[in-house]
Amino acid sequence: MVEGFGFDDHLLPNLLWTMLRDARLNEALASSVRAVTDAADGRTPQVPPQLHQQIEAEKQGEDSVMVQIWCADAPMPADPAWYWNAIQAARPSQPIFAALANNIQPCAFWSPPLEPPTVVDNAVPALILQATGDNRTPYPHALALHQQMSGSRLITLTDTRIHMVLRPGLSTCILDTTNRYFGDGTFPAEDRTCAPTTPLE
């Protein structure tokens, strides 16, 4: 137990997955795993702020709101065997996260969404910002959205494991491009590839 909260074989992978969203959290992730390990071994853990935040989010049901959003996107298979097969197929490439990422969710037991799926097909001059190493929103999804939004520009942050790239101190290239777009409407003439100002890993 850490701060009165128990990490079982389901929640521990979730803790890892949550902090792996940003390479700048590597030290906090290591400290969090150390704290959980110490607690399991009967020692008093030193709880880093990021682990405390994660525990509070779990206690307050933050994931329940996310499930409502996910379940409203599209209907999900109701057969548990479908998820078991998906987990087994993913294990070779996802030995730690296969079960977490492919397991059955409440959506399988909910009624299908009432609204039809949103069709994205326009030429709106929008910026799409995406990191190649985003483990929440895979880069191929950004490429697909970019194709569906024919008037968009894709601004790619290369070789960086991070979710959401519009962050202070991460990439001057990303910030300058975005600030010009929102500041005076300057729209890049073509897609752009950016690098982090300081390598994260």
C-alpha positions as CSV (number, residue, x, y, z in Angstrom):
1,M,0.0,0.0,0.0
2,V,1.2,3.5,-0.9
3,E,-0.7,6.3,0.8
4,G,-3.5,3.9,1.5
5,F,-3.7,2.8,-2.2
6,G,-2.9,-0.7,-3.4
7,F,-1.1,-1.3,-6.7
8,D,-2.0,-4.7,-8.1
9,D,-1.0,-6.4,-11.4
10,H,-3.4,-4.1,-13.3
11,L,-2.6,-0.8,-11.8
12,L,1.2,-1.2,-11.8
13,P,1.3,-1.3,-15.7
14,N,-1.0,1.6,-15.7
15,L,1.4,3.6,-13.6
16,L,4.3,2.7,-15.9
17,W,2.2,3.6,-19.0
18,T,1.1,7.0,-17.5
19,M,4.6,8.2,-16.8
20,L,6.1,6.9,-20.0
21,R,4.2,9.6,-21.8
22,D,7.1,12.0,-21.3
23,A,10.8,11.1,-21.3
24,R,11.3,14.0,-18.8
25,L,9.5,11.8,-16.3
26,N,12.1,9.0,-16.4
27,E,13.5,9.9,-13.0
28,A,10.1,10.3,-11.4
29,L,9.0,6.9,-12.9
30,A,12.1,5.2,-11.4
31,S,11.4,6.8,-8.0
32,S,7.7,5.7,-8.2
33,V,8.6,2.1,-9.0
34,R,11.1,2.3,-6.1
35,A,8.4,3.5,-3.8
36,V,5.9,0.8,-4.8
37,T,8.6,-1.8,-4.4
38,D,9.6,-0.5,-1.0
39,A,6.0,-0.6,0.2
40,A,5.5,-4.2,-1.1
41,D,8.7,-5.2,0.9
42,G,7.4,-3.6,4.1
43,R,9.6,-0.5,4.0
44,T,8.3,3.1,4.3
45,P,8.3,4.5,0.8
46,Q,9.5,7.9,-0.3
47,V,6.6,9.0,-2.5
48,P,7.6,11.4,-5.3
49,P,5.0,14.1,-6.2
50,Q,4.2,12.5,-9.5
51,L,3.2,9.2,-7.8
52,H,1.1,11.1,-5.3
53,Q,-0.7,12.8,-8.3
54,Q,-1.3,9.5,-10.0
55,I,-2.7,8.0,-6.8
56,E,-5.1,11.0,-6.4
57,A,-6.2,10.6,-10.0
58,E,-7.0,7.0,-9.4
59,K,-8.9,7.7,-6.2
60,Q,-11.0,10.4,-7.8
61,G,-12.0,8.3,-10.8
62,E,-10.3,10.4,-13.5
63,D,-10.1,7.3,-15.7
64,S,-13.9,6.9,-15.5
65,V,-14.3,10.2,-17.4
66,M,-11.8,9.0,-20.1
67,V,-13.8,5.8,-20.5
68,Q,-16.9,7.8,-21.2
69,I,-15.1,9.6,-24.0
70,W,-13.6,6.4,-25.5
71,C,-16.9,4.6,-25.4
72,A,-18.6,7.4,-27.3
73,D,-16.2,7.2,-30.2
74,A,-17.2,3.8,-31.7
75,P,-18.8,0.5,-30.7
76,M,-16.5,-2.1,-29.3
77,P,-16.7,-6.0,-29.7
78,A,-18.7,-7.6,-26.9
79,D,-17.0,-11.0,-27.1
80,P,-14.3,-11.4,-24.4
81,A,-12.5,-13.9,-26.7
82,W,-11.8,-11.0,-29.1
83,Y,-9.8,-9.2,-26.4
84,W,-8.0,-12.3,-25.3
85,N,-6.9,-12.9,-28.9
86,A,-5.8,-9.3,-29.2
87,I,-3.7,-9.6,-26.1
88,Q,-2.0,-12.7,-27.2
89,A,-1.2,-11.3,-30.6
90,A,0.3,-8.2,-29.0
91,R,2.5,-10.0,-26.4
92,P,5.6,-10.5,-28.7
93,S,5.9,-6.7,-29.3
94,Q,4.3,-5.5,-26.1
95,P,5.4,-7.8,-23.3
96,I,4.5,-5.3,-20.5
97,F,1.6,-3.4,-21.9
98,A,-0.2,-6.0,-24.1
99,A,-2.9,-6.8,-21.5
100,L,-3.3,-3.2,-20.4
101,A,-3.7,-1.8,-23.9
102,N,-5.8,-4.6,-25.4
103,N,-8.0,-5.8,-22.6
104,I,-11.7,-5.6,-22.4
105,Q,-13.1,-2.2,-21.4
106,P,-16.5,-1.1,-20.1
107,C,-17.3,0.0,-23.7
108,A,-17.9,-3.6,-24.6
109,F,-21.0,-3.7,-22.3
110,W,-22.4,-0.3,-23.2
111,S,-24.9,0.5,-25.9
112,P,-23.4,1.7,-29.2
113,P,-22.9,5.5,-29.5
114,L,-26.1,7.3,-30.5
115,E,-24.4,9.6,-33.0
116,P,-22.8,8.4,-36.2
117,P,-19.0,8.5,-36.4
118,T,-17.5,11.9,-37.2
119,V,-16.2,12.0,-40.8
120,V,-13.1,14.2,-41.1
121,D,-12.7,15.3,-44.7
122,N,-11.9,19.0,-45.2
123,A,-9.3,21.5,-46.3
124,V,-9.2,23.6,-43.1
125,P,-5.7,25.2,-42.7
126,A,-5.0,23.7,-39.4
127,L,-1.7,22.8,-37.7
128,I,-1.2,19.2,-36.6
129,L,1.5,18.9,-34.0
130,Q,2.8,15.4,-33.3
131,A,5.9,13.6,-31.8
132,T,7.1,10.5,-33.6
133,G,7.6,8.8,-30.2
134,D,4.1,9.6,-28.7
135,N,2.9,6.4,-27.0
136,R,-0.6,7.7,-26.5
137,T,-1.4,8.9,-30.0
138,P,0.7,6.9,-32.5
139,Y,2.4,8.9,-35.2
140,P,0.5,7.0,-38.0
141,H,-2.7,8.4,-36.6
142,A,-1.4,11.9,-37.2
143,L,-0.4,11.0,-40.7
144,A,-3.9,9.7,-41.4
145,L,-5.5,12.9,-39.9
146,H,-3.2,15.0,-42.0
147,Q,-4.4,13.1,-45.1
148,Q,-8.0,13.6,-44.2
149,M,-7.5,17.3,-43.6
150,S,-6.0,18.2,-47.0
151,G,-5.3,21.8,-46.1
152,S,-3.4,21.1,-42.9
153,R,0.3,21.2,-42.2
154,L,1.9,18.5,-40.1
155,I,4.6,19.7,-37.7
156,T,6.6,16.7,-36.6
157,L,8.8,16.5,-33.5
158,T,11.3,13.8,-34.3
159,D,13.0,11.2,-32.0
160,T,11.1,12.2,-28.9
161,R,9.0,10.2,-26.5
162,I,6.4,12.6,-25.4
163,H,2.6,13.1,-25.5
164,M,1.6,16.6,-26.5
165,V,4.4,18.7,-28.0
166,L,3.3,22.3,-27.3
167,R,5.3,22.6,-24.1
168,P,7.6,25.4,-22.9
169,G,11.3,24.5,-23.3
170,L,10.7,21.4,-25.4
171,S,11.2,22.7,-29.0
172,T,11.8,26.2,-30.1
173,C,10.9,25.2,-33.6
174,I,7.5,23.9,-32.5
175,L,6.8,27.0,-30.3
176,D,7.8,29.5,-32.9
177,T,5.7,27.8,-35.7
178,T,2.7,27.6,-33.4
179,N,3.0,31.1,-32.0
180,R,3.3,32.7,-35.4
181,Y,0.2,30.8,-36.5
182,F,-1.9,31.9,-33.6
183,G,-0.2,35.4,-33.4
184,D,-0.5,36.7,-36.9
185,G,-2.0,33.8,-38.9
186,T,1.3,32.8,-40.5
187,F,0.7,29.4,-42.0
188,P,3.7,27.2,-43.0
189,A,4.0,26.8,-46.7
190,E,4.7,23.1,-46.2
191,D,5.0,20.4,-43.6
192,R,7.8,20.9,-41.1
193,T,10.1,18.6,-39.1
194,C,11.4,19.9,-35.8
195,A,13.8,18.6,-33.2
196,P,13.8,19.0,-29.4
197,T,15.8,22.0,-28.3
198,T,17.6,19.7,-25.8
199,P,17.5,15.9,-26.4
200,L,15.3,14.3,-23.8
201,E,16.9,10.8,-23.6
